[in-house]
Amino acid sequence: MDATIIDLRSDTVTRPSSAMLQAMLEAKVGDDVFGDDPTVNALEQKAAAMFGMQAALFCPSGTMTNQLAIRVHCQPGSEVICDQLSHIFLYEGGGIALNAFSSVKTLAGDLGRITAEQVQNAINNAEDVHQPVTRMVSLENTMNKGGGSIYDFNEIRKIKKVCIENGLTLHLDGARLFNALVETSETPADYGDVFDTISICLSKGLGCPVGSLLLGTNEVIKKARRFRKVMGGGWRQAGFLAAAGIYALDNNIDRLRDDHRRAKSIGEILSKKSFVKSVYPITTNIVIFELAGDMLAKDFIAAMAGKGIKCVAFGKHLVRFVTHLDFTDHHLEIFEQNLALP
């Protein structure tokens, strides 16, 4: 990242490090559609083993891995339960209706985190022909729109119990799951033991140029591979990208704590500014804050762009900053010096 531009729009803006690029250059590749790209196969096997799951599927994006899971788990006329702030509901182009011909029941959770009691109360009566059949529950951890909030794993276990008792599948949008894992005592295998499918992104905090993985059983991944092809997601010498994923899983997980530390520093800086009304609780690498008075997010963003700081609106008066591996302590100093309105 250019020292004169502080890009905090997302943790997707990172560029591969020299070491990651070297790993990509040295990758052995084949044709993934034929299943003979050795580096893609190695990445899928590595991720599945990490979570204690049977198989994995490498895809271009987290939206695709989420949508593949929903498509596999649901049938036309099904319903998915999720929080009202969920990425699968707000930011995936209506994919649940388009791809799985299913509807959504949204719940109002705490910073995007729903409870087992809420899930239980939201399940439709399968005998009532007026209602869609509840098939699936989807959680998001960390929760993007909740300011990077983390689920209490005990509550996740309670939700799983409700799912088992009602014959529902449980999916995790784990786009930033590793951000949660470095802050808690749980392991990837703990999550693999609870969820039927898990989506993890390599292109966010882990710093890859592109790519996500869907994890599940052999049967689920076999079906997902077919639907991936239908969606145009079959790719050829993808091993160059998979090599970046292997490097990221080996080298870029523990360092997420640095992003979290810098995010908390940004929160402290913001809390002292007169133009900030409030800051969401900061647990990981996402900082969401509300502007004071009548200031609009779009106006604040324009003002910051003029000072070389990039961010995004998360509401009429809400703004989001996201720290990442290309945002260093040096950038943090520049950020603090330039965070001021004209």
Beta strands, then each sheet from edge to edge (+ up, - down):
strand 1: 6-7
strand 2: 55-59
strand 3: 78-83
strand 4: 103-107
strand 5: 133-140
strand 6: 169-174
strand 7: 197-201
strand 8: 212-216
strand 9: 276-279
strand 10: 286-291
strand 11: 309-310
strand 12: 312-313
strand 13: 318-322
sheet 1: 1+ 11+
sheet 2: 2+ 8- 7+ 6+ 5+ 3+ 4+
sheet 3: 9+ 10- 13+ 12-
end
